Amino acid sequence: MNDLDHLVQAAADEFSAAATPADLENAKARYLGKAGRLTELLKGMAALSPDEKKTRGAEINAAKQLVESALNARRHALAEAELELQLRAEALDVTLPGRHRGIGGLHPVSRTMERIEAIFGSMGFDVADGPEIETDWMSFTALNNPENHPARSMQDTFYVDMKDAEGRWLNLRPHTSPMQVRYARAHAARYAGRDPMPEIRVIAPGRTYRVDSDATHSPMFHQCEGLWIGENVSFKDLKAVFTDFCRTFFETDDLQLRFRPSYFPFTEPSAEIDIAFASGPLKGRWLEVAGSGQVHPDVVRNFGLDPERYIGFAFGMGPDRLTMLRYGVADLRLFFDGDLRFLSQFK
């Protein structure tokens, strides 16, 4: 075996021993680099005669081709090994069961809202929906809350730093009562000149906003207002309607209602509505569920109606509170945390 055969064998052995591409490139430099052994042999041909150059050059080039062939073979082997490792790392076990998307369900508060709409719909009430950014006039003034009146602090809300086209300040509505005003004014305009005017029966469910946050309050919460206006609508009708609603909603006749005197600027007289269950974990406890009263004459006037002729009642309740009572949930914040472990119980 001549010197070139030894060189080719040594190069092939070093290439085979290279464990990484970097090691292989280092081994390549020792044979094919600028100062490599084959490069030095080619440089040494300058001292040979023309006939020797021809013979020696052919031998060196043949050896170089063998070295390059061994180098490329090792490069390919290292690339194949790296690909194999990558495929193993990213391998999928096709025998495992697939990942199925769970079947969603209605949020418990949405269930309550639908239930409220269905119950009052069976009593002939329409459902009104409207803007969540309201004018100060619709949120307060039209409901007998004059500017700077202390009663406004009871419904402290988020104000928007802008005004409407008429120069009235805007706010995130603190209750859905503005929809009572909007609906009643539209109703009065629609039936203007018709005598007698058809009764107004409407509920207004939706999101509302106040600066409040604890276990039973949230800055964003839901409310449902109700309004019944006609020529002969009395407080007795309010008691009958709300009693029927509560017994249907909770699916029991074993509960009592109590109308406790209170104050609201938009009703006179006014009453808080409490309920007490005859059985279950809340047995015997009076729980506040709504505010109500006979619509104040000034508010009826803001509806565009004659308070001497038209009379009626209004109420406002919290669907969130009703949901807590129906499902036995103690902390309101659970409804809005987005924890699927909690929400999946209601599917």
Residue pairs with C-beta under 8 A, 6 or more apart in sequence:
1 9
4 59
4 60
4 62
4 63
5 63
7 31
7 37
7 38
7 63
7 67
8 63
8 66
8 67
8 70
11 27
11 31
11 67
11 70
11 71
12 66
12 67
12 70
14 27
14 30
14 31
15 24
15 27
15 28
15 70
15 71
15 73
15 74
16 70
16 74
17 23
17 27
18 24
18 26
18 27
18 74
18 78
20 78
21 75
21 78
24 71
24 74
24 75
24 78
28 36
28 71
29 35
29 36
30 36
30 37
31 37
31 38
31 67
32 38
32 39
32 64
32 67
32 68
32 71
33 39
38 60
38 63
38 64
38 67
41 60
42 57
42 60
45 52
45 53
45 56
45 57
45 60
48 56
102 344
103 347
104 347
105 343
105 344
105 346
105 347
106 114
106 346
107 335
107 343
107 346
108 323
108 327
108 329
108 335
108 343
108 346
109 222
109 319
109 320
109 323
109 335
111 323
111 346
112 319
112 320
112 322
112 323
112 326
113 205
113 222
113 224
113 319
115 249
116 203
116 205
116 224
116 245
116 249
116 319
116 322
117 127
117 203
117 205
119 245
119 248
119 249
120 127
120 203
120 226
120 245
121 127
123 201
123 241
123 244
123 245
124 201
125 201
125 202
125 203
125 226
125 228
126 183
126 201
126 202
126 203
127 202
127 203
127 204
127 205
128 179
128 180
128 182
128 183
128 202
128 203
128 204
129 179
129 204
129 205
129 206
130 176
130 178
130 179
130 182
130 204
130 206
131 173
132 172
132 173
132 206
132 207
132 208
132 209
133 160
133 170
133 171
133 172
133 173
134 170
134 171
134 172
134 173
134 178
135 164
135 166
135 168
135 169
135 170
135 171
136 168
136 169
136 170
136 171
137 168
138 173
138 178
138 181
138 182
139 155
139 157
139 171
139 173
139 174
139 175
139 177
139 178
140 147
140 149
140 152
140 155
141 147
142 178
142 181
142 299
142 302
143 177
143 178
143 181
143 265
143 266
143 299
143 302
144 265
144 266
144 296
144 298
144 299
144 302
145 151
145 152
145 265
145 266
149 265
151 265
155 174
155 175
155 210
156 174
156 210
156 211
156 212
157 171
157 172
157 173
157 174
157 209
157 210
157 211
158 171
158 172
158 209
158 210
158 211
158 219
159 169
159 170
159 171
159 172
160 169
160 170
160 171
160 172
162 170
163 169
163 170
164 170
172 208
172 209
173 208
173 209
174 208
174 209
174 210
175 208
175 223
175 225
175 316
176 204
176 205
176 206
176 208
176 223
176 224
176 225
176 316
177 204
177 225
177 266
177 314
177 316
179 202
179 204
179 206
179 225
180 202
180 204
180 225
180 227
180 314
181 299
181 302
181 303
183 200
183 202
183 204
183 227
184 200
184 202
184 227
184 229
184 303
184 304
184 305
185 302
185 303
185 304
187 197
187 198
187 200
188 197
188 303
188 304
188 305
189 304
191 197
191 198
196 231
197 305
197 310
199 228
199 229
199 230
199 233
200 227
200 228
200 229
200 230
200 312
201 227
201 228
202 226
202 227
203 224
203 225
203 226
203 227
204 224
204 225
204 226
204 227
205 222
205 223
205 224
205 225
205 319
206 222
206 223
206 224
207 220
207 221
207 222
208 220
208 221
208 222
208 223
209 219
209 220
209 221
210 217
210 219
210 221
211 219
212 218
212 219
213 219
215 330
215 331
215 332
215 333
216 321
216 324
216 331
216 332
217 332
218 320
218 332
218 333
218 336
220 336
221 318
221 320
221 332
222 318
222 319
222 320
223 316
223 317
223 318
223 319
224 316
224 317
224 318
224 319
225 314
225 315
225 316
226 241
226 314
226 315
226 316
226 317
227 295
227 312
227 313
227 314
228 237
228 238
228 241
228 312
228 313
228 314
229 295
229 300
229 303
229 305
229 310
229 311
229 312
230 310
230 311
230 312
231 309
231 310
231 311
232 311
233 311
233 312
233 313
234 311
234 313
235 269
235 294
235 313
237 313
238 292
238 294
238 313
238 315
239 257
239 259
242 257
242 273
242 290
242 292
242 315
243 257
246 255
246 257
246 275
246 289
247 253
247 255
249 322
249 326
250 277
250 325
250 326
252 277
252 278
254 277
254 278
254 279
255 275
255 276
255 277
255 278
256 275
256 276
256 278
257 273
257 274
257 275
258 273
258 274
258 275
258 276
258 286
259 271
259 272
259 273
259 292
260 271
260 272
260 273
260 274
261 269
261 270
261 271
261 272
262 270
262 271
262 272
262 291
262 293
263 270
264 270
264 291
264 293
265 296
266 293
266 295
266 296
266 299
266 314
267 292
267 293
267 294
267 295
267 296
267 299
267 313
267 314
268 293
268 294
268 296
268 297
269 293
269 294
270 291
270 292
270 293
270 294
271 291
271 292
271 293
272 288
272 290
272 291
272 292
273 288
273 289
273 290
273 291
273 292
273 315
273 317
274 286
274 287
274 288
274 289
275 286
275 287
275 289
276 282
276 284
276 285
276 286
276 287
277 283
277 284
277 285
281 328
282 325
287 325
289 317
289 318
289 321
289 322
289 325
290 315
290 316
290 317
290 318
291 315
291 316
291 317
292 313
292 314
292 315
292 316
293 313
293 314
293 315
294 311
294 312
294 313
295 311
295 312
295 313
295 314
297 307
298 307
300 306
300 307
300 310
300 311
300 312
301 307
303 310
320 332
320 335
321 332
323 329
323 335
324 330
324 332
327 346
329 335
334 342
